[in-house]
């Protein structure tokens, strides 16, 4: 059973995330579970997600999900802008809602950190070189 698409391909927030994620060495995009994902050999960012609060599913369509640097993760978990996404949260992933006023330099840093955690060493070296 395929999932329905849960995004608008022309969304300007998605376009901004695409520019950030696709600029990384070896990065590609695919649709998984109805949402855009960015990956090399493993996914390093998602556009959109969901959260389970008090037994109810809450869609977070304008969000970026990342696997943060372990050194930054405790501080990010204390920041009220970040939330634990369904399914991915137990593996350390966090979500942050984005809008037209989002700090895209911060989003780029989060995506970069997630990329570095998931990409093959040769691609990380290429990024650094």
Beta strands, then each sheet from edge to edge (+ up, - down):
strand 1: 28-32
strand 2: 35-39
strand 3: 43-53
strand 4: 56-67
strand 5: 82-83
strand 6: 93-97
sheet 1: 1+ 2- 3+ 4- 6+ 5-
end
